[in-house]
Amino acid sequence: MKLEAFPPVKGKHNLENYEELYQHFKWDQAEKDFSWHQTGKVNLAYEAIDRHAENYRANKVALHYFHPSRKETYTFKDLKKFSNKAGNVLKDVGKVNKGDRVFIFMPRSPELYFALLGAIKLGAIVGPLFEAFMEDAVKDRLHDSEAKVIITTPELVNRIPHTELPALETIFIVGENIQEDNKTKDFLHHFQTASTDLDIEWVDRKDGLILHYTSGSTGKPKGVLHVHNAMIQHYQTAKWVLDLQEDDVYWCTADPGWVTGTSYGIFGPWLTGSTNVVAGGRFSPDIWYKTIETFGVTVWYSAPTSFRMLMAAGAEVTEKYTLSSLRHILSVGEPLNPEVIRWGFDVFGHRIHDTWWMTETGAQLICNLPCMDIKLGSMGKPLPGIEAVILDDDGNILPPNQMGNLAIKKGWPSMMYTIWNNEEKFNSYFQHDQWYVSGDSAYLDEEGYFWFQGRVDDVIMTAGERVGPFEVESKLIEFPAVAEAGVIGKPDPIRGEIIKAFIALVDGYEKTDQLKEEIRLFVKTGLAAHAAPREIEFCEKLPKTRSGKIMRRVLKAWELGLPTGDLSTMED
Ligand code: 6R9
């Protein structure tokens, strides 16, 4: 029998009484834990690493690195030492100063983390890039930000068109026997001899920390700039939402090329002094479960796409591993389908907690906390210190149960500082000066839970009804043969739009018209007649971003034979 009630998790949590805290919490209460309270100056890398290396956590494991061909463990003391070394290489050989843009373009490896932390210690602004980016994607980002230094590997270096990037002075390559010239430097060679002492650059809270490029549906990707001040919220949410406690072993599956892989793959966990697992290599259900088993992962942060793939891989794989160390599971990036939560409860014995936020918001804003009831399909409630509303197109606040634009009251600590070189774009996010408008469509229910419907551009208008693609997709994946589904509105002369579903089947099912009909009926009887897809197309794979989001705009462009826009963040 399926369990439908998902009451709060028993046990002790960092945040026990949400309603009460929500009433009186102010962000300056969260600042008291940091050194700038005394000095006025700060450096996130100091707070995340050195602070622990200098206290009782010095010999605590900070990083378990796990790759099919490399397995290493580092304490906080080690990370302090190695990030200092990396900082010295960047400073002495790369001439990196405060405010310079330092890009990191490589697969996850310990060196990536040393370099990123080392650059932050120098007051530089780091720009992490997915290793899968091709030449144009790399060029756009380095060009826009006028990057001075990039750290990469021998396999990727040819994708950096350095002759077209006048600001780029140094390319560090992490690999064996690197041939040096004016521009190209052997990172590991300099790293070996670099000093383990480094003078940290103490910066202001509003000084630049990280640039994450994110692409919208049109135009070039934009550089979202975050500043050191964001750490207040990285830290506080790692406590409240990830619920990290001293003995936890935490694993965030995201790559640092995506904001989840930095805010919650680096900053949040280390600001709280937690043991952090980093797994390199490609997704494979066996390797993922093995990672949980090997390190005894207790808190696990991943994305719906990965959970859906694990679900499709079947119980045989799950049953081979001991996953009983897990105590808290979270998800981000896309709406979390109810079916996935049910599956998670069956196989792990735990709820999966959905969390909502964006590159631009820097940290989690609307979440399911361990102390709350979960309503399947809802992204939860705003965190203490966050005011969230649904606005109509004129900026009026809508009452419960009406779909509109999800907006947040300006001024939370991790809000983007600006869009690099594009003040106009930055300003376009705000309405009536006080609301940050997310571009997501959602509604609020009477009990204060928010329900995601889709990106505003993805909401479907069919025969006078507004339908969010998410609820149709969630119903579709309840059907046993459906592994993943992407739903779009297709223009129709009579209905305005009709619903079209692209479906990837679970291995072993045949793509027949009869199956399409059964799926259609399933949605019709289980959700609503108007929400049943009039057209279904089977495909091997759905187009997704590297962070696992289904790219509905690409499905739509394909369907209509229109240009697909920027595809730099699409998976192979
Ligand atoms: C962290 C991250 C942001 C967009 C966001 C929304 C979607 C993220 C979600 C979610 C439904 C959730 N999104 N979390 N939708 N439920 N829990 O994902 O940042 O890559 O910038 O994407 O992702 O549409 O606006 P980013």
Boltz pocket constraint, residues with backbone or C-beta under 6 A from the ligand:
constraints:
  - pocket:
      binder: B
      contacts: [[A, 214], [A, 259], [A, 260], [A, 331], [A, 332], [A, 333], [A, 334], [A, 335], [A, 336], [A, 354], [A, 355], [A, 356], [A, 357], [A, 358], [A, 359], [A, 360], [A, 366], [A, 379], [A, 438], [A, 439], [A, 440], [A, 452], [A, 454], [A, 455], [A, 547]]
      max_distance: 6.0
